[in-house]
């Protein structure tokens, strides 16, 4: 199940958390904007294409970009 997070502003330190993103969130990076400072790892930019999922190598967050985004 993918949790819809419009601006990814409610991201937390939960491992394996899933986010549905839109083209407005590109370029995709993790940790997402709005992540609590104490739970951040170094910023990493993740390649993603429409209809695909990207996985953060640091925290395991999964990001999904729908084909119609």
C-alpha positions, 0 to 999 in steps of 0.5 A, spaced: 500 500 500 502 506 498 501 512 502 499 519 498 503 524 501 502 531 496 509 534 498 512 529 502 512 534 508 509 528 513 515 524 512 518 521 518 524 516 520 520 510 519 524 505 515 520 502 509 516 508 508 512 508 501 510 515 498 507 517 492 510 523 488 508 527 483 512 531 477 512 537 482 516 533 487 522 532 481 528 532 482 526 526 487 531 526 493 531 523 500 530 525 505 524 529 503 523 536 505 520 537 511 523 531 514 525 532 522 532 534 522 534 529 527 532 523 523 536 526 516 541 522 513 545 525 507 541 528 501 541 523 495 538 524 489 534 518 486 533 517 479 525 515 477 521 515 471 513 515 470 510 508 473 516 506 477 519 506 484 525 508 487 528 506 493 533 510 498 539 506 499 540 510 506 533 509 509 529 504 505 524 509 503 520 507 497 517 513 492 512 511 486 511 516 481 504 514 477 504 514 469 499 520 469 503 524 474 
